[in-house]
Amino acid sequence: MYRAGILKDDLSNTVLIYGIQAFLQDGTRHSGIDGFYRMREPLQCTLQMLYRLDRVCGGEDVYVVENPAVFAVLVSRYPEKAFVCTNGQLRLSVLILLDLLSRESRLHYAGDFDPEGLGIAQRLKDRYGSRLELWEYKPEYYLRARSAENLPEGMISPERMKKLDKLRDAELVKSGIESLERRNGVGWSRIL
């Protein structure tokens, strides 16, 4: 429907961006997006806005995160870089933006270490291949963040753990399974 020009939910289907430049089909800058770019402010882009774009660039590297709080910290600490926040979902607006960005930029993705977050990373890796690098998917980072926030060990249900069967990327498998094994206190083979 998007490719045919029949937009569904084109205003509430959004993606959060920072440090991104956008050009219309006639080659001119999108003046609204350009204003946020020049002011170094984040912008919530709608699918309607993205539909009109021909080219989007964020420099050589664009950093994509799942969590808005992480996005806010990164924007504050690294104002010269380009960031995208998926808000935990791979909505059409996110995919359209990343499709455009991946033409000129290398994407770096960091998301949650839970089965659903690892699944999102795998879907992005499948879609963008070598144009997307997994960023900071290391078990020690997960464990450090968990202990710093005093998160309970708790079990992840076998149904949720089964989602890990869909992981094919070696780095995701290693990081995700090691992290979740430590969290659950059991070996992967004992969960299956």
Disulfide bonds with the S-S distance in Angstrom:
none
